[in-house]
Amino acid sequence: MRALFTCLLLILSQAFAFAQNKQLPSAPREWKAEWIAVPGDPGNTYGVFYFRKQVTLQAKPATYFVHISADNRYKLYVNGTLVSLGPARGDTYNWNYETVDLAPYLQSGQNTVAALVWNEANLAPAAQITVRTGFILQGNTTAEDALNTNKSWKCWRDAGHQPVPGYFFAASKGEIVYMAQAVKGDWTAPAFDDKDWHEAAKLTEGRLKGNAWGIEWALVPSTLPARDMVYQRLQKLPSATGIEVPAGFPEKKTQVTIPANTTAVLLLDQGFETNAYVTFNFSGGKDAGISLGYAESLYAKGSRGVVKGNRNETEGKEFVARIDSIIADGSAGQSYTTLNYRTYRYLRVIVKTKDESLTIDDLYGTFTGYPFREASVLKAENPEMRQMLDIGWRTARLNAWETYTDCPYYEQLQYIGDTRIQAMISYYNSTDDRLARNALTQMDHSRLPEGVTASCYPSRGTQVISPFSLWYIGMLHDYWMYRGDNQFIKDKLLGERGVLDFFSKYQQADGSLKDTPYWAFVDWAGNMAGGINGSDGSAAVYDLQLLWAYQWAAGMESKIGMQDYAKLYNQKAAQLKATIQRKYWVAGKNLYADNIEKKTYSQHANSLAILTGMVNGAASKTVANNMLRDTSLTQCSVYFKYYLNMALVKAGLGENYMDWLGIYRDNIKMGLTTWAEYSDINTSRSDCHAWGASPNIEFFRTVLGIDSDAPGFGKVKITPHLGKITSISGEIPHPNGKVSAGYKLENGKWKISISLPKSTTGVLVWKAKQYHLKAGNNSLII
């Protein structure tokens, strides 16, 4: 078992880096490989399975490409080294396979290719769609056909793995491993004796999408690179009971021995939140029980897992978390690694020995995440800005793996409302838009026959948050404006039309939505989670969001779609605009009410009113100031502050942006290393929600002022909002290179330097005056 994951330490420099940088070939159109399984397995129950195939090569090959997939998941090894994990989640009609070159790990003579495959069945993450347990590997050419999966592969079911149901986790649950029943020895190595293993059973032929008879495992190539895998040691030992722990543990590999008939409890602190595969190596301790618990934070005693307090504090706190368990078999060199990654800052180890001592040989994590590389740069005299960027970037990275996720600890679901903000973080901080394209494609795949999208996808169940379908149109528009690729967006316009057609069925004669269907969630604030409708079944926030969607759609249709749709959507937008003004505007308050009763008001509705152009100029500034002054309005949570702050900037209050970051300063004071889900930090369920990481956008878009002024970032508009800042500079990635801007106040004059990429022009807006910007370097003294 030790070989199962100790080879993870080699991944970043070997298999994964290689896979990311190499041009991968297309798979053969007709697959000869078969989907295989362990004989007698029903395919719909929890199970962990091993597959092996030996192949003899006359010489080490220059290349040896294979295509791999499984249901639910796999880890592929060559001669004991882990070379691929997958498949990236999709649905049965778009079942991903990875392509890997095995050549770096092969040798002349005998070689072993082995796969660990597991199915969590009814305990699988909510994002995991499934047909049944299965594994498939297809060689790219006849040279690799010897590895095609069929009955020549050997297989075995691991009786040692059992599931551990937990409380609500849409993410993966815990597991328990009985080491005495697990496979002994390094089953991934050529020397392993598999003579007692079964001959693999055929399930069905492998078929690419378009060749498949139905929609079961319609195979498509994954468009995503391999995820990062980075060795990561825990940093601190806040407490230990039952034993004396040697110095150096856990920061350094240090053996820790728990005597016989002893219960030891070790609380370990990573120092920051992380996603990692945890590896626990140990020896001896026959029949000892081991518990590995993972927590984002500790809880105040007696609060029943509700009150968290300062995340750095451990005294007077209790540990409430998800758990994996191990029963030791007493042998030397036992090794356990989680099947799925775990999210944690704190890791608790409980070891309860019986008549034999147990020695912890090592304990570490292997960080995993989508391989984003930070391409943005900010140089500011204010260290707080750098701290916020770092926390936001960590938050975004922990919520990006094979999809964007709402939170890594509880759900790992790709919600549209969250993902729109996350994709914008990617555009402003990274050159890689593949995860955003994947998200847009999957959301398009999620649409129901009536046109509306699912709220999150992939997902085994179908949940519909209807306003999120309108945010999906916003996501399409964002990609079109910041990354371009007209054909990619044009192919999605049919879905955009379907969404708007869905909403048109719920519009009244005046264009206002009545009884917005499904879950009409807006924000976790007041009654914005649903129930904002007035007596006529309508609400300003839904009408305004639909108005914005019409405006986005009309813009895209006019340039890359159909003019008739652009005309239609502009007409619908004009009608809806007039209706909103008539139904919800309250002149005496200079605000838009939530509904026709005009008794409640929200920052949400008024933010959208500014962003959709319901009010402009001085009128918009009045509304913005009223939103800030009148605390009786329903306040935006950290999620919807993204839209609130955009509205305040559009209304002319952007010079105050740095004053709006109190929620982030509170997070930092409370010891968070990622941004919390809710504005009530003390009781926030999730400690890591990327929908709150908008400063990683706004420090560049609002403060430095860099924004797209044409589809594909074809033109750049720079409108800085420096407030009290007197020296700052930075740069962001651009489809043609990068955009940089720097500002320094000297002797009462601003020295401004702006650089635009090749073939890109722009405009600087400074105190309402416009200055033309050319491609290349621009220097101004104002």
C-alpha positions in Angstrom: 0.0 0.0 0.0 2.9 2.4 0.6 3.4 2.8 -3.2 -0.2 3.9 -3.5 0.6 7.5 -3.0 4.1 8.1 -1.9 4.9 8.6 -5.6 2.7 11.8 -5.4 5.9 13.6 -4.5 7.1 13.2 -8.0 4.0 14.4 -9.8 4.6 18.1 -10.2 8.0 17.7 -11.8 7.2 14.6 -13.8 3.8 13.5 -15.0 1.6 16.5 -14.5 4.1 19.2 -15.7 4.8 17.0 -18.7 1.1 16.5 -19.5 0.4 20.3 -19.3 3.2 21.3 -21.6 3.0 18.6 -24.3 0.8 18.8 -27.4 -1.6 15.9 -27.0 -2.8 13.8 -30.0 -6.5 13.1 -30.9 -7.8 9.7 -30.0 -8.7 7.2 -32.7 -12.2 7.6 -34.0 -13.0 4.0 -33.4 -12.0 2.6 -30.0 -11.0 -1.0 -29.7 -10.8 -0.8 -25.9 -13.7 -2.1 -23.7 -15.1 -0.8 -20.5 -14.1 -3.3 -17.9 -15.0 -4.1 -14.3 -14.4 -6.7 -11.6 -16.5 -9.8 -12.3 -19.7 -10.0 -10.4 -19.6 -6.3 -9.3 -23.1 -4.8 -9.7 -21.6 -1.4 -10.5 -23.9 0.7 -8.3 -22.5 0.1 -4.9 -19.5 1.5 -3.0 -16.3 -0.1 -4.0 -12.5 0.4 -4.5 -11.0 -1.6 -7.3 -7.5 -2.3 -8.7 -6.7 -3.0 -12.4 -3.3 -4.2 -13.7 -1.8 -5.0 -17.1 1.8 -6.0 -17.8 3.4 -5.2 -21.2 6.9 -6.1 -22.5 8.7 -3.5 -24.6 11.8 -4.2 -26.7 13.0 -0.6 -26.1 12.0 2.5 -24.2 9.6 4.3 -26.6 9.9 8.0 -27.5 6.2 8.4 -27.1 3.4 6.2 -25.8 0.1 8.0 -25.7 -3.0 6.4 -24.1 -6.5 7.7 -23.4 -8.1 6.9 -20.0 -11.4 7.3 -18.3 -13.4 5.7 -15.5 -16.6 5.8 -13.5 -16.5 7.4 -10.9 -12.7 8.1 -10.7 -9.3 6.7 -11.3 -5.6 7.1 -10.5 -3.3 5.7 -13.1 0.2 4.4 -12.3 3.1 3.2 -14.5 5.8 1.1 -12.8 4.8 2.5 -9.4 4.5 6.2 -10.4 1.2 8.1 -10.4 0.8 9.7 -13.9 -2.8 10.7 -14.2 -6.0 11.4 -12.1 -9.5 11.7 -13.6 -11.7 11.8 -15.3 -12.6 15.5 -15.1 -16.3 15.6 -14.2 -18.9 15.9 -16.9 -22.2 14.2 -17.7 -23.0 10.9 -19.4 -23.4 12.6 -22.8 -20.0 14.3 -22.4 -17.9 11.8 -20.5 -14.3 13.1 -20.3 -11.2 11.1 -20.9 -7.6 12.2 -20.3 -4.7 11.7 -22.7 -1.3 10.9 -21.2 2.1 10.0 -22.7 3.4 7.1 -20.7 6.8 7.1 -22.3 8.7 8.9 -19.6 7.8 6.1 -17.1 8.2 3.1 -19.3 11.4 1.0 -19.7 12.7 -1.7 -21.9 11.5 -5.1 -20.8 8.6 -5.7 -18.4 6.3 -2.8 -17.4 3.1 -2.6 -15.3 0.3 -0.1 -15.9 -2.1 -0.1 -13.0 -5.3 1.8 -12.1 -7.1 2.5 -8.8 -10.8 3.0 -9.6 -13.5 3.8 -7.1 -17.2 4.4 -7.0 -18.7 6.1 -4.0 -22.2 5.2 -5.2 -24.9 6.9 -3.1 -22.2 8.7 -1.0 -20.5 10.2 -4.0 -20.2 14.0 -4.2 -23.3 15.7 -5.6 -21.3 16.9 -8.6 -20.5 13.3 -9.5 -22.7 12.0 -12.3 -22.4 8.2 -12.9 -23.5 5.2 -15.0 -21.8 2.4 -13.1 -18.4 1.4 -12.0 -16.1 0.9 -15.0 -12.6 1.6 -16.4 -11.3 2.1 -19.9 -7.9 2.7 -21.5 -7.3 3.1 -25.2 -4.0 3.2 -27.0 -3.6 6.0 -29.4 -2.1 3.9 -32.2 -1.5 0.2 -32.9 1.8 0.6 -31.1 -0.1 1.2 -27.9 -3.0 -1.2 -28.5 -1.4 -3.8 -26.3 -2.7 -1.8 -23.3 -6.3 -1.6 -24.5 -8.6 -2.6 -21.7 -10.2 -6.1 -22.2 -10.1 -9.5 -20.5 -6.2 -9.5 -20.6 -6.3 -7.0 -17.7 -6.2 -8.4 -14.1 -8.5 -6.9 -11.4 -9.3 -7.1 -7.7 -11.8 -5.5 -5.3 -10.3 -4.0 -2.1 -12.3 -5.4 0.8 -10.5 -3.0 3.2 -12.2 0.2 2.0 -15.7 1.0 3.4 -17.7 4.2 3.4 -18.4 6.4 6.4 -21.6 8.4 5.9 -21.4 11.8 7.4 -23.6 14.8 8.0 -24.4 17.1 5.1 -21.6 17.1 2.6 -22.4 17.6 -1.1 -18.6 16.9 -1.4 -17.2 13.4 -0.7 -17.8 11.7 2.6 -15.4 10.0 4.8 -13.9 6.5 4.4 -12.6 3.7 6.7 -9.8 1.4 5.8 -9.2 -2.0 7.5 -5.5 -2.5 6.6 -5.7 -6.2 7.3 -8.2 -6.6 4.5 -6.5 -4.3 2.1 -4.2 -5.5 -0.7 -0.7 -6.1 0.6 2.4 -5.1 -1.2 3.0 -2.6 -4.0 0.3 -3.6 -6.5 1.5 -0.9 -8.9 5.0 -2.4 -9.4 6.0 -5.0 -12.0 7.2 -7.4 -9.3 3.8 -7.7 -7.7 2.3 -11.2 -7.8 -1.3 -11.0 -9.2 -1.7 -14.6 -10.0 -4.8 -14.8 -7.8 -6.4 -11.7 -9.3 -9.5 -12.0 -11.6 -9.7 -11.7 -15.3 -11.5 -8.4 -16.0 -15.1 -8.6 -17.2 -16.3 -6.7 -20.3 -19.1 -4.2 -19.8 -19.4 -2.6 -23.2 -17.4 -1.1 -26.0 -15.8 2.2 -25.7 -17.4 4.8 -28.0 -16.8 8.4 -28.6 -19.6 10.9 -28.6 -21.4 10.6 -31.9 -20.6 6.9 -32.2 -22.3 5.9 -28.9 -25.6 4.1 -29.2 -27.1 6.2 -26.4 -25.8 8.7 -23.9 -24.0 6.2 -21.5 -20.3 7.2 -21.4 -20.3 9.2 -24.7 -16.6 9.9 -24.6 -15.1 13.3 -25.2 -11.5 14.6 -24.7 -11.0 16.7 -21.6 -10.2 20.3 -22.4 -8.5 20.8 -19.1 -4.8 20.5 -18.0 -3.8 18.2 -15.2 -4.3 19.6 -11.8 -1.3 20.8 -9.7 0.0 18.3 -7.1 2.5 19.9 -4.6 4.0 18.4 -1.5 2.9 20.3 1.5 3.8 19.8 5.2 1.7 20.9 8.2 3.3 23.7 10.1 2.3 23.6 13.7 1.2 21.4 16.6 -1.1 23.5 18.7 -1.8 20.7 21.2 -1.0 17.1 22.0 -2.6 14.9 24.7 -1.7 11.4 25.8 2.0 11.4 24.6 5.1 13.6 24.4 5.7 14.6 20.8 9.3 14.9 19.5 10.5 18.3 18.4 10.2 19.0 14.7 6.9 17.3 14.2 4.9 17.9 12.0 7.1 20.5 10.1 9.7 17.9 9.5 9.5 14.2 8.8 9.7 12.9 12.4 8.7 9.6 13.9 6.1 9.7 16.7 5.5 6.6 18.8 2.2 6.0 20.6 2.7 3.4 23.3 0.5 0.4 23.7 -2.9 0.9 25.4 -2.7 4.7 24.9 -5.0 7.2 23.4 -3.2 10.1 21.7 -4.8 13.2 20.3 -2.8 15.5 18.1 -4.1 18.8 16.8 -2.2 20.0 13.7 -2.3 23.4 12.0 -1.5 23.9 8.4 -1.4 27.6 9.0 -3.8 28.4 6.2 -6.6 26.6 4.5 -5.7 24.1 1.8 -7.0 21.3 -0.5 -4.8 18.3 -0.2 -4.5 14.5 -0.4 -3.5 13.5 3.1 -0.9 10.7 3.4 -0.4 8.9 6.7 2.4 6.4 6.9 2.7 4.3 10.0 4.0 1.0 11.4 2.9 -1.6 14.0 -0.1 -0.9 16.2 -2.1 -4.1 15.5 -5.8 -3.3 15.7 -5.2 0.3 16.7 -7.8 2.8 15.6 -6.8 5.9 13.8 -9.0 8.9 13.1 -8.0 11.7 10.8 -10.3 14.7 11.1 -10.3 17.8 8.8 -11.7 21.2 9.8 -11.6 24.7 8.3 -11.7 26.1 11.8 -12.5 25.2 15.4 -15.7 26.0 17.2 -16.5 27.6 20.6 -17.3 24.9 23.1 -21.0 24.4 23.6 -21.9 26.3 20.4 -22.9 23.0 18.7 -20.7 23.7 15.7 -22.0 27.2 15.1 -19.7 29.9 16.6 -16.2 29.9 15.3 -14.5 33.1 16.6 -10.9 33.9 15.7 -9.7 31.1 13.4 -6.1 31.3 14.8 -7.3 30.5 18.3 -7.4 26.9 19.6 -7.8 27.3 23.3 -11.3 26.8 24.6 -12.4 25.4 21.2 -13.7 22.1 20.1 -13.1 20.1 16.9 -16.2 19.4 14.7 -15.3 18.0 11.4 -15.4 15.3 8.7 -13.4 12.2 9.5 -11.5 9.3 7.9 -10.7 6.2 9.9 -8.0 3.4 9.7 -7.7 0.1 11.5 -4.0 -0.9 11.7 -2.9 -4.4 10.9 0.4 -4.3 12.9 2.8 -4.6 9.9 5.6 -2.2 9.1 5.3 0.3 6.3 1.5 0.7 6.3 0.3 3.7 4.2 -3.0 5.5 3.7 -3.9 8.3 1.4 -7.3 9.7 0.9 -9.1 8.8 -2.3 -10.3 12.4 -2.7 -8.6 15.5 -1.6 -9.6 17.0 1.8 -10.1 20.6 2.7 -8.7 21.8 6.0 -6.7 24.2 8.0 -6.7 22.0 11.1 -6.1 18.3 11.0 -6.8 16.2 14.1 -5.1 12.8 14.6 -6.5 10.4 17.2 -4.6 7.1 17.7 -6.0 4.6 20.2 -3.6 1.6 20.5 -4.3 -1.8 22.0 -1.6 -4.2 23.0 1.0 -3.0 20.6 2.6 0.5 20.1 2.1 2.4 16.8 4.7 4.6 15.2 3.7 7.5 12.9 6.4 7.4 10.2 5.2 10.5 8.4 2.2 12.7 7.8 1.9 15.3 5.0 -0.4 16.6 2.4 -0.2 17.0 -1.4 -1.9 20.2 -2.4 -4.1 20.0 -5.5 -5.8 22.6 -7.6 -6.4 23.9 -11.1 -2.9 25.0 -12.4 -3.7 28.7 -12.5 -0.6 30.9 -12.5 -0.9 34.4 -11.2 -0.1 36.8 -14.1 -1.3 40.0 -12.5 1.0 42.3 -10.6 0.2 45.1 -8.1 2.8 47.4 -6.5 1.2 49.5 -3.8 2.5 51.3 -0.7 -0.4 49.9 1.2 0.6 46.3 2.4 -3.1 45.6 3.2 -3.8 45.5 -0.6 -1.2 42.8 -1.1 -2.6 40.8 1.8 -6.1 41.0 0.5 -4.9 39.9 -3.0 -3.1 36.9 -1.5 -6.1 35.8 0.5 -8.4 36.3 -2.5 -6.0 34.4 -4.8 -5.9 31.5 -2.3 -9.6 31.5 -2.0 -10.0 31.5 -5.8 -7.5 28.7 -6.2 -9.1 26.5 -3.6 -12.4 26.9 -5.5 -10.9 25.8 -8.8 -10.1 22.2 -9.6 -11.8 20.5 -12.6 -14.6 22.9 -12.3 -15.1 26.1 -10.3 -16.7 25.3 -7.0 -18.8 27.3 -4.5 -16.8 26.0 -1.6 -14.2 23.2 -1.3 -15.2 21.9 2.1 -19.0 21.4 2.0 -20.2 21.2 -1.6 -17.7 21.5 -4.5 -20.5 22.5 -6.8 -20.2 24.8 -9.8 -22.9 27.4 -9.1 -23.5 30.0 -11.8 -23.8 32.9 -9.3 -20.5 32.1 -7.8 -18.8 31.1 -11.0 -19.5 34.4 -12.8 -17.3 36.2 -10.3 -14.7 33.5 -10.2 -14.3 33.6 -14.0 -13.8 37.3 -13.8 -11.0 36.7 -11.2 -9.4 34.3 -13.7 -9.6 36.9 -16.5 -8.0 39.6 -14.4 -5.3 37.5 -12.8 -4.5 34.6 -15.2 -3.8 34.0 -18.9 -5.7 30.7 -18.7 -9.4 30.8 -19.6 -9.9 27.0 -20.1 -11.8 26.5 -16.8 -14.1 29.4 -17.7 -14.8 28.0 -21.1 -15.4 24.6 -19.5 -17.9 26.2 -17.1 -19.8 28.0 -19.9 -20.0 24.8 -21.9 -21.2 22.8 -18.9 -23.8 25.4 -18.0 -25.1 25.2 -21.6 -25.3 21.4 -21.3 -27.3 21.8 -18.1 -30.3 23.6 -19.8 -33.7 21.9 -19.3 -36.0 21.4 -22.3 -37.9 24.5 -21.2 -34.7 26.6 -21.7 -33.6 27.4 -18.1 -30.2 26.3 -16.9 -29.6 24.3 -13.7 -28.3 26.4 -10.9 -25.1 24.3 -10.7 -23.6 21.7 -13.0 -22.4 19.0 -13.2 -24.7 17.6 -10.6 -26.6 14.3 -10.0 -29.7 16.1 -9.1 -31.4 19.1 -10.8 -31.7 22.3 -8.9 -32.9 25.4 -10.6 -32.2 28.9 -9.3 -33.9 30.7 -12.2 -32.1 34.1 -11.7 -28.8 32.3 -12.1 -29.8 31.5 -15.7 -29.7 35.3 -16.3 -26.3 35.5 -14.7 -25.3 32.8 -17.2 -26.0 35.3 -20.0 -23.9 37.7 -18.0 -21.1 35.2 -18.0 -21.3 34.8 -21.8 -21.1 38.6 -22.1 -18.1 38.8 -19.7 -16.2 36.2 -21.8 -17.1 38.0 -25.0 -15.9 41.3 -23.6 -12.7 40.1 -21.8 -11.5 37.2 -23.9 -13.3 37.3 -27.2 -13.5 34.1 -29.4 -16.7 35.1 -31.2 -17.3 31.6 -32.5 -17.3 30.1 -29.0 -19.8 32.6 -27.8 -21.9 32.4 -31.0 -22.3 28.7 -30.5 -23.8 29.5 -27.1 -26.4 32.1 -28.3 -29.0 29.4 -28.9 -28.9 28.7 -25.2 -29.1 32.5 -24.4 -32.2 32.7 -26.5 -33.7 29.6 -24.8 -33.2 31.2 -21.4 -34.8 34.5 -22.4 -37.7 32.6 -24.1 -38.2 30.7 -20.8 -38.5 34.0 -18.9 -40.8 35.5 -21.5 -43.4 33.0 -20.6 -43.6 34.6 -17.1 -43.7 38.2 -18.3 -46.9 40.1 -18.0 -48.2 42.4 -20.7 -46.0 45.3 -19.4 -42.9 43.1 -19.4 -42.7 42.6 -15.6 -42.1 39.1 -14.4 -44.8 37.5 -12.4 -44.2 34.6 -9.9 -40.6 34.0 -11.1 -40.5 30.2 -11.1 -38.3 27.7 -9.3 -36.0 29.1 -6.5 -35.8 32.8 -7.1 -32.6 33.3 -5.0 -30.8 36.6 -5.2 -28.6 36.8 -2.1 -28.3 35.5 1.5 -29.7 38.8 2.8 -33.1 39.5 4.3 -35.8 38.1 2.0 -33.5 38.1 -1.0 -33.2 34.4 -0.8 -36.8 34.3 -2.0 -40.1 35.9 -1.0 -39.5 39.4 -2.2 -42.5 39.5 -4.5 -45.3 42.0 -4.0 -49.0 41.3 -4.2 -48.9 41.2 -8.0 -46.2 38.5 -7.9 -43.5 40.8 -9.1 -40.3 42.3 -7.7 -37.9 44.9 -8.9 -34.8 42.8 -8.5 -36.1 40.1 -10.9 -37.3 42.7 -13.5 -33.9 44.5 -13.3 -31.9 41.4 -13.7 -34.0 40.4 -16.7 -33.5 43.9 -18.1 -29.7 43.5 -17.8 -29.9 40.1 -19.5 -31.8 41.7 -22.4 -29.1 44.4 -22.7 -26.3 41.8 -22.7 -28.1 39.6 -25.2 -28.9 42.5 -27.5 -25.2 43.5 -27.5 -24.0 40.1 -28.4 -26.7 39.4 -31.0 -26.0 42.7 -32.8 -22.4 41.9 -33.3 -22.1 38.1 -33.7 -25.7 36.8 -33.7 -28.9 37.7 -35.5 -30.1 41.3 -35.9 -33.7 40.3 -35.5 -33.0 39.1 -32.0 -31.0 42.2 -31.2 -34.0 44.3 -32.2 -36.4 42.1 -30.2 -34.3 42.3 -27.1 -33.8 46.0 -27.4 -37.5 46.4 -27.7 -38.2 44.2 -24.6 -35.5 46.1 -22.7 -37.1 49.4 -23.5 -40.5 48.2 -22.4 -39.2 46.7 -19.2 -37.3 49.9 -18.4 -40.4 52.0 -18.6 -42.3 49.5 -16.5 -39.6 49.3 -13.8 -39.6 53.1 -13.5 -43.4 53.3 -13.2 -43.8 50.4 -10.8 -40.9 50.8 -8.4 -39.5 54.3 -8.4 -40.2 56.4 -5.3 -39.4 60.0 -6.0 -39.6 61.1 -2.3 -36.9 58.7 -1.3 -34.9 58.8 -4.6 -34.8 55.0 -4.5 -36.4 52.0 -6.2 -38.7 50.0 -4.0 -38.5 46.2 -3.8 -42.1 45.7 -5.0 -45.3 47.6 -5.8 -46.2 47.9 -2.1 -43.1 50.2 -1.8 -42.6 49.4 1.8 -39.2 47.8 1.6 -36.0 48.8 -0.2 -32.7 47.0 -0.8 -29.2 47.8 -2.0 -29.7 44.9 -4.4 -32.5 46.5 -6.5 -30.9 49.9 -6.5 -27.5 48.5 -7.5 -29.1 46.8 -10.5 -31.0 50.0 -11.3 -27.7 51.9 -11.6 -26.0 49.1 -13.5 -28.8 48.8 -16.1 -28.9 52.6 -16.7 -32.3 53.2 -15.1 -30.6 56.2 -13.6 -27.5 58.0 -14.8 -25.3 61.0 -14.0 -26.3 63.0 -11.0 -29.4 60.9 -10.4 -27.4 57.8 -10.1 -25.0 59.4 -7.6 -28.0 60.4 -5.5 -29.3 56.8 -5.5 -25.9 55.5 -4.7 -25.5 57.9 -1.7 -28.9 57.0 -0.5 -28.0 53.3 -0.6 -25.0 54.0 1.6 -26.7 56.3 4.0 -30.0 54.5 4.6 -29.3 51.5 6.8 -32.9 50.4 6.7 -32.3 49.0 3.2 -31.6 45.3 3.0 -27.8 45.2 2.9 -25.8 43.2 0.3 -23.9 40.2 1.6 -20.3 39.8 0.7 -21.4 38.0 -2.5 -23.7 40.7 -3.8 -21.2 43.5 -2.8 -19.6 42.6 -6.2 -22.6 44.3 -7.8 -23.1 47.0 -5.2 -19.5 48.1 -5.6 -19.8 48.1 -9.4 -22.9 50.3 -9.1 -21.2 52.7 -6.7 -18.3 53.1 -9.1 -20.5 53.6 -12.1 -22.4 56.3 -10.1 -19.2 58.2 -9.6 -18.2 57.2 -6.0 -15.3 55.0 -7.0 -12.7 57.2 -5.2 -14.1 55.7 -2.0 -13.5 52.1 -3.0 -10.9 51.4 -0.4 -13.4 52.5 2.3 -15.8 49.7 1.2 -13.6 46.8 2.3 -14.6 46.6 5.9 -15.8 43.0 5.5 -12.4 41.9 4.3 -10.6 43.7 7.1 -13.0 41.9 9.5 -12.0 38.6 7.9 -8.4 39.3 8.4 -8.9 40.3 12.1 -10.7 37.0 12.6 -7.7 35.0 11.4 -9.2 33.8 8.1 -6.8 32.8 5.4 -9.6 32.6 2.8 -12.8 34.7 2.5 -15.8 33.5 4.4 -19.2 32.6 2.7 -21.4 34.9 4.8 -21.0 38.5 6.1 -21.5 37.2 9.6 -17.9 35.9 9.9 -18.4 34.5 13.4 -21.0 31.9 12.2 -20.2 31.6 8.5 -20.7 28.1 7.4 -17.9 28.0 4.8 -14.6 29.7 5.4 -13.7 29.6 1.7 -16.1 31.1 -0.8 -14.6 32.6 -4.0 -17.7 34.8 -4.6 -16.2 37.1 -2.0 -12.8 37.5 -3.8 -13.9 40.5 -5.9 -11.0 42.7 -4.7 -8.8 40.6 -7.0 -10.8 42.1 -9.8 -11.5 45.6 -8.4 -7.9 46.5 -7.4 -7.2 46.4 -11.1 -10.6 47.3 -12.7 -11.6 50.0 -10.2 -8.4 51.3 -8.5 -6.0 51.1 -11.4 -9.0 51.6 -13.7 -8.2 49.0 -16.3 -11.3 47.7 -18.2 -12.4 46.3 -21.5 -14.0 48.9 -23.8 -14.9 46.5 -26.7 -15.5 42.8 -27.3 -12.4 40.7 -26.8 -10.7 43.6 -24.9 -10.2 45.1 -28.4 -10.1 48.5 -26.8 -9.0 49.5 -23.3 -10.6 52.1 -21.1 -8.6 53.2 -18.1 -10.5 55.2 -15.4 -8.5 55.1 -12.2 -10.1 55.7 -8.7 -7.1 56.3 -6.5 -8.8 58.0 -3.5 -6.0 58.8 -1.1 -3.4 56.7 -2.9 -0.4 58.7 -4.2 1.7 55.9 -5.7 0.5 52.6 -7.3 1.2 50.5 -10.4 0.2 47.2 -11.7 -0.6 45.0 -14.8 -3.1 42.4 -15.9 -3.1 39.9 -18.7 -4.7 40.7 -22.0 -5.6 38.5 -25.0 -2.8 40.3 -26.9 -0.3 40.5 -24.0 -0.7 42.7 -21.0 -2.0 46.1 -19.9 -0.1 48.1 -17.3 -0.8 51.3 -15.5 1.2 53.4 -13.0 0.4 56.5 -11.1 2.6 58.7 -8.9 1.9 62.1 -7.4 5.0 64.3 -7.4 5.1 68.1 -6.7 1.4 68.4 -7.3 1.5 66.6 -10.6 0.5 63.1 -11.5 3.1 61.1 -13.5 1.1 58.5 -15.4 2.5 55.6 -17.4 0.3 53.2 -19.3 1.3 50.4 -21.6 -1.1 48.7 -24.0 -0.4 45.5 -26.0 0.3 45.3 -29.7 -2.6 46.4 -32.0 -4.6 47.7 -29.0 -5.7 51.3 -28.5 -7.6 52.9 -25.6 -8.5 55.9 -23.7 -7.6 57.3 -20.3 -10.4 59.0 -18.4 -8.9 61.5 -15.9 -11.3 63.9 -14.1 -13.8 63.6 -16.9 -11.2 64.4 -19.5 -10.2 61.8 -22.1 -6.7 61.1 -23.4 -6.1 58.9 -26.4 -3.8 55.9 -25.7 -1.8 54.1 -28.4 -0.4 50.6 -28.5 2.9 50.4 -26.5 4.0 52.9 -23.9 2.1 56.1 -23.0 3.5 58.7 -20.6 1.5 61.7 -19.3 2.0 64.4 -16.7 -1.3 65.9 -15.5 
